[in-house]
Amino acid sequence: MATGATEFIDNTTADVFIPELWSMEAIVARENQLVFANLVDRKFEKGLSFGDTIHVPGVSNLAVRTKSTNGAVEYETVTESNTDISIATHEYAAIALENITRVQNNRDQLKLYAGKLGYALALAVDDVLAGLVDDFSNTVGTLAVELTDDELLRARQYLDDADAPQDSRVMVVSPAQETGLLKLDRFVHNDYESVHGPARETGLEKAYVSSFMGMPIYRSVNVEGTNSTGHDNGMFQKEALALVMQIAPKTYHQFDIDYIVDKVVVEQLYGTKEMRDDHGVFMKGA
């Protein structure tokens, strides 16, 4: 018969015999749905093999004059300006793995982090583009307040007033603002189902949530702002913003014998610019 608790063999006294196991699975950080780079104008990067600035000249509309009898024709003098895109954002993501760690590890850590290197760079581009939305001069709504149907229609009218092309118009909203949209009849009533179309399955389409007057609406947690202070949601036509990627993400790998490590670096070089201010609307909302 036992006379005291100390006479039992328990987890404390048998600790050296109880193994600790490491799961072959891992808790991988969630990745945002990145949408902005796929929704803005990329045409200016064609042929960009050198240089650090792109000068994009403007072409103005011409005036019509009334011809007077026996009067001479007056020729119009046009002085144009240009919009400059500076290619100056040079970024990288890098990791290095000691050889002893590679040999003694129970998984391939270089392979494990390979996708994270590319995602880090893509997220950086998305952040910059998301930050341009609140630069649009046209605004609707109030920060931290869900957008109304009237405000959505006014935003659309801003684009119509600017003669922005009907194609390539989009909205990008926060999850909080998406929740606000779902409270509006046009987004949930069955009568509008054929307008919005089915749910999407792959790539950019995974971020698609609905449409408004033919414009796709994409949800992104990368829209600037917070749930408490509101978000910088945007409605814009593709030509409002430009992205020029001079060096698309490029990977370099090297084994460094001085440190006996595997080194991997991924770099990118790009520039962004607001090109047509009146082709975008800063939609302050939830």
N, C-alpha and C positions, 0 to 999 in steps of 0.2 A: 504494500500500500504506500502510495506517495506521501511524503511528509512535508513537501514544499514545492512551490512552482519552479524553483531553480533546478530541480532534478529532471525537468522535462527537456527533451531535445526540441528546440523551437527554431524559427527562422533566423534568429539572432545567432544562436550557437552553431547553426548549420550553414551560415552564410556562404562559406567557401565552396559549398557543394551546389549552391543554387545559381544557375547561369542567368545572365542577362542577354537577351536576344535583340538583334537589330533587324528590323523588318526590311525585306527587299523592296518594299514599296516606299514612297516618300510623299510628304505633303508639299506639293508643288504650288508655288504662289499663283493665284489666279491672274489671268491676263485679260486686259480690257479688250472690248471690241473696238478696234481702231478703224475709223471711217473717213476722216478728213482727207487724207492723201489720195483716196480714191474718188473724191467728189470735187476736187479743184482742178484748175487748168494746168496741164503739164506740157502744152505745146511749145513753150519757149526753150525747153531743154534740148530740142532737136539740133544736132550739129555742134553742141557745146563741148568741144574737145580742148579748149584753152580759154584763158581770160577769166577775170573775176567780177565783171559787171556786164549785164545785158541792158542795152538801151532800147526801149520799145517806143517808137515814135507814134504820135497820135495823128489821126486823119479826121479833120472836122467836116461837118456838112457845109454845103455852099448855099449862098443866098440867091433868091430869084428876084430879079428887078423888072420893072415895067419898061418896055421899050417905048420911048417917045418918038413922035414923028420927026424924021430927019435928024434925030439925036444920035450921038455916038454911043457905042456900047462901052459900058464901064466894066473893066476887068477887076476881079476880086483878088486882093492880096491876102494870102493866108500865112500866118506865122504859127507854126505848130510847136508844141512842147513834147517832151518824152517822159516816160516813166521808167525809172531805173530799178533793176533787180540786182541786188548785191549778193554774190555767191561767196559767203564768208563764214558760214557755220560749219566748222570742221570738228566732228565728234568721233569718239571711239568707245568701244567696250572691250575689256580684256580680262583674261584669267591666265594663271600659270599654275601648273600642277607638278609638284616634286615627284621624281621618278619612284622613290621609295613608297610614296603614298599611292601611286598608280599601281605598283606591284602588289602591295599589301591590302589594297582596297577590295571590297567585295562587289564593286560595280564600276562601270566606266564613267568617271566623273566628267571627263571632257565631253563625252557624248551627252551626258545628263544636262550640261549647261550650254551646249551648242545652240539650242533654240532660244535660250534666254539672252544670249548675246544679240541675236538679230532682233528679238522683241524689244530689248532696251533701246535700240536705235530707232526702231519704228515708233515707239512710244514718244521719244523725244521730238520727232517730226510732228506727230499728232498734237503734242502739247503746244508747239509753236503755232500751228494752224488754228487750233481752238482758241488761242489767245488773240487772234485777229478779229474775231466776231464782234467784240465790243468796240471796235474801231469804226464800224459802220455808222454813218451820220443818221440814217433813218432808224428810228426806234419805236417799239410799241411795248406796252405792258409795264409791270412793276415788279421789281425784284422780290422774290419770296412769295409772290402771289400767282396763282395759276392763271395762265392765259385764257382769255375768253374767245368765243367764236368771232365776235366783232374785231378783236385785235388780230386774229389770224387773217381775217379778210382784209384788214387795213394793211397788214404786212404784204400780202399778195398784191394789193393795189400799188404799193410803192414800186414793186418790180414792173408792174404793167405800165405805170407812169413813166418809167425809165426805158420803155421799149425793150426790156430784157427778154431774150429769146425764151419761148415757152419750154423748150427742151432743156434738160440738165438743170432744172430747178429742184432743190431739195430743202428739207428741214432736218436739223440735227438738234435733238433735245435730250435733256437729262432724264434719268429714270423717274425723278420726282415730277417733272413736267409731263412725261408720258402718262403718269397716273392721273394728272389733271385732265389730259386730253380724253382719257377713257370715261370721264364724267360728262363729256359732251355727247349729245345724241348722235351726231353724224359719225362718230367713231365706234359706236357700239350697236346702233340699230340695224336690224337685219336688212332693211331696205338699202343700206349702203354697202353691203357685203361685196357685190360685184364691182364696185368702184375701187375698193381697197385691195382686192385680190387676195390670194391665199398666202399663208405664212411661207417664208423662204427657208432654204435649207443649207446653203453653202456660202463660204467666203463673206463678202460684204453683206450679202443678203441675210445673214444671221442677225444683223443689227436692225434689219427692216422691221418696223412694227405696224405701220399703216400708211395711209396716204391722205393728202389734203388737196382737193381740187386738182388731182392728177400728179401732185408732187409727192415723191416717196418721203417718208419720215423715218429717220434712223435714230435709234437710242444709243447714247454713249455716256458712260460714267466719266469720260474724259472732258466733257463740257465743263468749262471753268465755273467755279462757284461751289457752294455747299448747300445742303438742305435747309440750313438755318438762315443763310444770307441770300439765297436765291442763286439762279444759274444764268449763264450767258448763252441762252439758246439762240439759234440762228436760222434764218431762211435766206437762201442765196442761190443765184444762178452761177454755174460753174466758172464763168469768166470773172467773177468778183475777186477771186483769190488765185494766186499762181504759186506753184511749187516747181522749182528747178533743181533737179538732183544731178549734180555734175559727177559725183562718184556715188553710184548706188552701193549699198552695203557690200564691202569687199573683205574677204577673209584672208588673213596671213597666219601661217603656222611655222614655228621654229623650235628646234630642240637646242637648248642652251647648255653647252657642255661645262661652262664655268660654274653654273648653279645646279646642273643636272635636273633641269625642269623642262616640261613641255609648255610653250607659250602660244597662246592664240589671241589675236587681235582682229577686231572687225571695225572698219572705219567707214565714214560717209562724209560727203561734202555737198552742201545744198544752200539754197536761198529761198525765201518766201516774200511775197509782196501782195498788198491789196491793190488790185489793178483797176477795178471799176466800183467805186464807192456806192453808186446808186443801184448796183445790182445785188446788194445785200441788205438785210435788215437785222438789227440787234434786237432780239426778242427777249426782253427781261421777263423772267418768270420763275416758276418753282424749280 
